Amino acid sequence: MRSNDRTFTEHARRTQIILAAIEVIAEIGYAQTSIRKIADRVGVAMSVVLYHFANKDELVREILSHAWSEAIDSVVPAVEMEPTATGKLRAYILANADFIRSHRTQFAAVLDIALSYRTADGQLMDRLEMPPELLAGIAKLDLKTILRQGQDSGEFAEFDVARTAMAITGAINGAVLDIARDPSFDMDAYGEELVALFDRATRRG
């Protein structure tokens, strides 16, 4: 990987390639995406893409870093503003719903990568190395922390935290296909429905 001492032009080109890759993956799927197709989308030679990204694995890592960074910037502040676990859970669901609505192409690409990506030695997406500062941000998006806080404070009932977090995440992500197929899909209303549903599911008493 090239050093972090990049010029503004290099940063701009890398971002252009990342965004083009997201578009191509969202349109045709990760399995059908190649460096050549990404280069064609940008309008450059393959050598230009390979100058900035040594291989497809490095490009995928940068796509995920880009997506995670934007998600962190969108969701974490909304969650941290809320003093209670109930408020944090509501903010988490609504901020994620809003993020999906406003980043539908990016979210569709990341979901497709998550389902089909393998490294050269067969590892899944979550085995890709990420910068420590990004991992620290991702940790702030851990829904299990909110659920445990709610149980500790007495706001939430007793339930399996890991399974409930999986159910909430799955319900949020489940809208990605609907919003990709139907541009008029009301993600805001869906988010409010999820808030009501999981408030009932987690509330004590």
C-alpha positions as CSV (number, residue, x, y, z in Angstrom):
1,M,0.0,0.0,0.0
2,R,1.2,3.5,-0.8
3,S,2.1,5.8,2.1
4,N,-0.4,8.2,3.6
5,D,1.6,11.1,2.3
6,R,-0.6,11.6,-0.7
7,T,-1.3,14.7,-2.7
8,F,-4.8,16.3,-2.9
9,T,-5.0,15.0,-6.5
10,E,-4.2,11.4,-5.4
11,H,-6.9,11.6,-2.7
12,A,-9.4,12.9,-5.1
13,R,-8.6,10.1,-7.6
14,R,-8.8,7.4,-5.0
15,T,-12.2,8.7,-3.8
16,Q,-13.4,8.8,-7.4
17,I,-12.4,5.1,-7.9
18,I,-14.0,4.1,-4.6
19,L,-17.3,5.8,-5.5
20,A,-17.2,4.2,-9.0
21,A,-16.5,0.8,-7.5
22,I,-19.5,1.2,-5.2
23,E,-21.8,2.1,-8.1
24,V,-20.6,-0.9,-10.2
25,I,-21.0,-3.4,-7.3
26,A,-24.4,-2.0,-6.5
27,E,-25.5,-2.4,-10.1
28,I,-24.0,-5.9,-11.0
29,G,-22.8,-7.4,-7.8
30,Y,-19.4,-7.9,-6.3
31,A,-18.9,-11.3,-8.1
32,Q,-19.3,-9.7,-11.5
33,T,-17.2,-6.6,-10.7
34,S,-13.7,-6.4,-12.0
35,I,-10.9,-3.8,-12.0
36,R,-11.5,-3.3,-15.7
37,K,-15.2,-2.5,-15.2
38,I,-14.4,0.0,-12.4
39,A,-11.7,1.6,-14.6
40,D,-14.2,1.9,-17.4
41,R,-16.7,3.6,-15.1
42,V,-14.1,6.1,-14.0
43,G,-12.9,6.5,-17.6
44,V,-9.3,5.6,-17.0
45,A,-7.0,2.7,-17.8
46,M,-6.8,-0.3,-15.5
47,S,-3.2,0.8,-14.7
48,V,-4.5,3.9,-13.0
49,V,-6.8,1.9,-10.7
50,L,-3.9,-0.5,-9.9
51,Y,-1.6,2.5,-9.2
52,H,-3.9,3.6,-6.4
53,F,-5.0,0.1,-5.2
54,A,-2.6,-2.8,-5.5
55,N,-5.4,-5.4,-5.8
56,K,-9.1,-6.0,-5.4
57,D,-8.7,-6.8,-1.7
58,E,-7.2,-3.4,-1.0
59,L,-10.0,-1.7,-3.0
60,V,-12.6,-3.6,-1.0
61,R,-10.9,-2.6,2.3
62,E,-11.0,1.1,1.2
63,I,-14.7,0.8,0.2
64,L,-15.6,-0.6,3.6
65,S,-13.5,2.0,5.3
66,H,-15.3,4.7,3.4
67,A,-18.7,3.3,4.1
68,W,-18.0,2.7,7.8
69,S,-16.6,6.2,8.2
70,E,-19.7,7.8,6.8
71,A,-22.0,5.6,8.9
72,I,-20.0,6.5,12.1
73,D,-20.3,10.2,11.2
74,S,-24.1,9.8,10.7
75,V,-25.1,7.5,13.5
76,V,-22.8,7.9,16.4
77,P,-23.5,11.6,17.1
78,A,-27.3,10.9,17.1
79,V,-26.9,8.1,19.6
80,E,-24.5,9.9,21.9
81,M,-26.9,12.8,22.3
82,E,-29.4,10.6,24.1
83,P,-28.9,10.1,27.8
84,T,-31.1,7.0,28.2
85,A,-30.8,3.5,26.6
86,T,-34.3,3.9,25.3
87,G,-33.4,7.1,23.6
88,K,-30.2,5.6,22.2
89,L,-32.0,2.6,20.7
90,R,-34.5,4.9,19.1
91,A,-31.8,7.2,17.7
92,Y,-29.8,4.2,16.5
93,I,-32.7,2.8,14.5
94,L,-33.8,6.1,13.0
95,A,-30.2,7.3,12.2
96,N,-29.5,4.0,10.5
97,A,-32.8,4.2,8.5
98,D,-31.9,7.7,7.4
99,F,-28.4,6.7,6.5
100,I,-29.7,3.8,4.3
101,R,-32.2,6.2,2.7
102,S,-29.6,8.7,1.8
103,H,-26.8,6.2,0.9
104,R,-28.9,3.4,-0.7
105,T,-26.3,2.7,-3.5
106,Q,-23.5,2.5,-1.0
107,F,-25.4,0.3,1.4
108,A,-26.5,-2.1,-1.4
109,A,-22.8,-2.5,-2.5
110,V,-21.6,-3.1,1.1
111,L,-24.3,-5.7,1.7
112,D,-23.4,-7.5,-1.6
113,I,-19.8,-7.5,-0.5
114,A,-20.7,-8.9,2.9
115,L,-22.6,-11.8,1.3
116,S,-20.2,-12.7,-1.5
117,Y,-16.7,-11.4,-0.7
118,R,-13.8,-13.7,0.0
119,T,-10.1,-12.8,0.3
120,A,-7.5,-14.6,-1.8
121,D,-7.1,-17.1,1.0
122,G,-10.9,-17.5,1.5
123,Q,-11.5,-15.3,4.5
124,L,-14.7,-13.4,5.0
125,M,-15.1,-9.6,4.9
126,D,-14.9,-9.2,8.6
127,R,-11.4,-10.5,8.6
128,L,-10.1,-7.6,6.6
129,E,-7.7,-5.4,8.6
130,M,-9.0,-1.9,9.4
131,P,-7.1,1.1,10.9
132,P,-7.4,1.2,14.7
133,E,-9.1,4.6,14.7
134,L,-11.8,3.2,12.4
135,L,-12.3,0.1,14.6
136,A,-12.7,2.5,17.6
137,G,-15.5,4.2,15.7
138,I,-17.2,0.9,14.7
139,A,-17.2,-0.1,18.3
140,K,-19.4,2.9,19.1
141,L,-22.0,1.4,16.7
142,D,-22.2,-1.8,18.7
143,L,-25.9,-2.2,19.4
144,K,-25.2,-4.7,22.2
145,T,-23.7,-2.0,24.3
146,I,-27.0,0.0,24.2
147,L,-29.0,-3.1,25.0
148,R,-26.8,-4.0,28.0
149,Q,-27.0,-0.4,29.3
150,G,-30.8,-0.6,29.2
151,Q,-30.8,-3.8,31.1
152,D,-28.3,-2.4,33.7
153,S,-30.4,0.7,34.2
154,G,-33.7,-1.2,34.5
155,E,-35.2,0.3,31.3
156,F,-35.1,-3.0,29.4
157,A,-36.4,-6.4,30.2
158,E,-34.2,-9.5,30.4
159,F,-33.5,-11.0,27.0
160,D,-30.5,-12.4,25.0
161,V,-28.6,-9.3,24.1
162,A,-26.7,-10.8,21.1
163,R,-29.8,-12.3,19.5
164,T,-31.9,-9.2,20.0
165,A,-29.1,-7.0,18.5
166,M,-29.0,-9.4,15.6
167,A,-32.8,-9.1,15.1
168,I,-32.7,-5.3,15.2
169,T,-29.8,-5.2,12.8
170,G,-31.4,-7.7,10.5
171,A,-34.7,-5.7,10.5
172,I,-32.9,-2.5,9.6
173,N,-30.8,-4.1,6.8
174,G,-33.8,-6.0,5.5
175,A,-35.1,-2.9,4.0
176,V,-32.1,-2.5,1.7
177,L,-33.6,-4.7,-1.1
178,D,-36.9,-3.0,-0.8
179,I,-35.4,0.5,-1.1
180,A,-33.2,-0.6,-4.0
181,R,-36.2,-2.0,-5.9
182,D,-38.7,0.8,-5.0
183,P,-37.3,4.3,-4.9
184,S,-40.6,5.5,-3.2
185,F,-40.2,3.1,-0.3
186,D,-40.8,5.1,2.8
187,M,-37.6,4.4,4.9
188,D,-38.5,7.0,7.5
189,A,-41.9,5.4,8.2
190,Y,-40.2,2.0,8.3
191,G,-37.8,3.3,10.8
192,E,-40.6,4.6,13.1
193,E,-42.3,1.2,12.8
194,L,-39.1,-0.5,13.9
195,V,-38.8,1.9,16.9
196,A,-42.3,1.0,18.0
197,L,-41.7,-2.7,17.5
198,F,-38.4,-3.0,19.4
199,D,-39.6,-0.6,22.1
200,R,-42.3,-3.1,22.9
201,A,-39.9,-6.0,22.6
202,T,-37.3,-4.6,24.9
203,R,-39.3,-2.5,27.4
204,R,-39.5,-3.8,31.0
205,G,-43.0,-4.8,32.0
